[in-house]
Amino acid sequence: MPDIVDKPLGCTCFKLRKLTRTMSRLYDQHMATVGLKTTQYSVLTNVAREALPVAELAERLGTERTTLTRNLKPLIEAQWVTLEAGADSRQRIVTITDAGRAKVKEAYVAWRAAQSALENLLGTAAVRTLHTQ
C-alpha cells in the first residue's frame, strides 16, 4: 500500500483550470463595462506598446495565429487596430489607432478594478506568488 506521503494533493490541472475560469469571469465582468473582452484588452495593450506582426503577437499572447486573426476582426471593425503591410507581401503588422489608444486608457480603469478584486479575493501575497512562479 502506498505511503500517505505519496498521496496526490488532487488534480492540479483541474484546480488551475477552475481558477483560470473564475479569474477570466471576474476580468470579463469588469471589461464588459467598457465593451471589451479580456482577450481583446490583452491584444490592445500589447499592440499599444509596439506594432507587431500577427505571428509575433500570437506568440506573445500564447495563442494560435488563426485564433488571433479571428479575435482581431472586431477590433479592426471598431477601428481600434489596423493591419498594415509588412516587410513582405505575406506579413501583416497589427497597429493600434488613436481610438484604440483611447480605448486602452478607458479600459485600464476596468482592468485595475478587476486586478484589485482578484487581489482582495486571493490576497496580495498569493497573487505575488502566482506572478513569480
C-alpha positions as CSV (number, residue, x, y, z in Angstrom):
1,M,0.0,0.0,0.0
2,P,1.4,3.5,-0.9
3,D,2.6,5.6,1.9
4,I,0.3,8.5,2.8
5,V,3.1,10.9,1.8
6,D,2.7,9.7,-1.8
7,K,-1.0,10.6,-1.9
8,P,-1.5,13.3,-4.5
9,L,-3.0,16.6,-3.4
10,G,-5.7,16.4,-6.1
11,C,-5.6,17.1,-9.8
12,T,-3.5,20.3,-10.2
13,C,-4.7,20.6,-13.8
14,F,-8.3,20.7,-12.8
15,K,-7.7,23.1,-9.9
16,L,-5.7,25.5,-12.2
17,R,-8.3,25.4,-14.9
18,K,-11.1,26.1,-12.4
19,L,-9.1,29.0,-11.0
20,T,-8.4,30.3,-14.5
21,R,-12.1,30.2,-15.5
22,T,-13.0,32.0,-12.3
23,M,-10.4,34.7,-12.9
24,S,-11.5,35.1,-16.5
25,R,-15.1,35.6,-15.5
26,L,-14.0,38.2,-13.0
27,Y,-11.9,40.2,-15.5
28,D,-14.5,39.7,-18.3
29,Q,-17.2,41.2,-16.0
30,H,-15.1,44.3,-15.4
31,M,-14.1,44.6,-19.1
32,A,-17.7,44.3,-20.2
33,T,-18.3,47.7,-18.6
34,V,-16.1,49.3,-21.3
35,G,-17.3,47.0,-24.1
36,L,-14.3,44.7,-24.3
37,K,-13.4,41.1,-23.5
38,T,-10.3,40.3,-21.6
39,T,-8.7,38.8,-24.7
40,Q,-9.3,42.0,-26.6
41,Y,-7.8,44.1,-23.8
42,S,-4.7,41.9,-24.0
43,V,-4.4,42.4,-27.7
44,L,-4.8,46.2,-27.4
45,T,-2.3,46.6,-24.6
46,N,0.3,44.6,-26.3
47,V,-0.1,46.4,-29.6
48,A,-0.2,49.8,-27.7
49,R,3.4,49.0,-26.6
50,E,4.6,48.4,-30.2
51,A,3.2,47.5,-33.6
52,L,3.7,43.7,-34.1
53,P,3.5,41.2,-36.9
54,V,0.5,38.9,-36.5
55,A,2.7,35.8,-35.9
56,E,4.8,37.6,-33.2
57,L,1.7,38.9,-31.5
58,A,0.1,35.5,-31.4
59,E,3.3,34.1,-29.9
60,R,3.4,36.8,-27.2
61,L,-0.3,36.1,-26.4
62,G,0.2,32.3,-26.4
63,T,-2.5,31.8,-29.0
64,E,-2.7,30.3,-32.5
65,R,-2.4,32.7,-35.4
66,T,-5.8,31.7,-36.7
67,T,-7.4,32.4,-33.3
68,L,-5.7,35.8,-33.1
69,T,-6.9,36.7,-36.7
70,R,-10.4,35.8,-35.6
71,N,-10.0,37.9,-32.5
72,L,-8.6,40.9,-34.4
73,K,-11.7,41.2,-36.6
74,P,-13.9,43.0,-34.1
75,L,-11.0,45.3,-33.1
76,I,-10.5,46.2,-36.7
77,E,-14.2,46.8,-37.2
78,A,-14.2,49.1,-34.2
79,Q,-11.2,50.9,-35.7
80,W,-9.1,50.3,-32.7
81,V,-6.4,48.5,-34.7
82,T,-5.3,48.2,-38.3
83,L,-3.4,45.6,-40.3
84,E,-0.6,47.2,-42.2
85,A,1.6,45.7,-44.9
86,G,4.8,44.2,-43.6
87,A,8.3,43.7,-45.0
88,D,6.9,41.2,-47.5
89,S,3.5,40.8,-49.0
90,R,2.6,37.9,-46.7
91,Q,3.3,39.7,-43.5
92,R,0.7,41.9,-41.7
93,I,1.6,44.3,-38.9
94,V,-1.0,44.9,-36.2
95,T,-1.0,48.6,-35.4
96,I,-3.1,50.5,-32.8
97,T,-5.1,53.6,-33.8
98,D,-5.7,56.7,-31.8
99,A,-9.2,55.4,-31.0
100,G,-7.5,52.1,-29.8
101,R,-5.2,54.1,-27.5
102,A,-8.2,55.9,-26.1
103,K,-9.9,52.5,-25.5
104,V,-6.9,51.1,-23.7
105,K,-6.8,54.2,-21.5
106,E,-10.6,53.8,-20.7
107,A,-10.2,50.0,-20.2
108,Y,-7.3,50.4,-17.8
109,V,-9.7,51.6,-15.1
110,A,-11.8,48.5,-15.5
111,W,-8.7,46.2,-15.6
112,R,-7.4,47.9,-12.4
113,A,-10.7,47.2,-10.7
114,A,-10.6,43.6,-11.8
115,Q,-7.0,43.3,-10.6
116,S,-7.9,44.8,-7.2
117,A,-10.9,42.5,-6.9
118,L,-8.6,39.5,-7.6
119,E,-6.0,40.7,-5.1
120,N,-8.7,41.1,-2.5
121,L,-10.1,37.7,-3.2
122,L,-6.8,35.7,-3.2
123,G,-4.7,38.0,-1.1
124,T,-1.8,40.1,-2.4
125,A,0.8,37.6,-1.3
126,A,-0.9,34.8,-3.2
127,V,-1.1,36.9,-6.4
128,R,2.6,37.9,-6.0
129,T,3.5,34.2,-5.7
130,L,1.5,33.4,-8.8
131,H,3.4,36.1,-10.7
132,T,6.8,34.7,-9.7
133,Q,6.0,31.1,-10.4
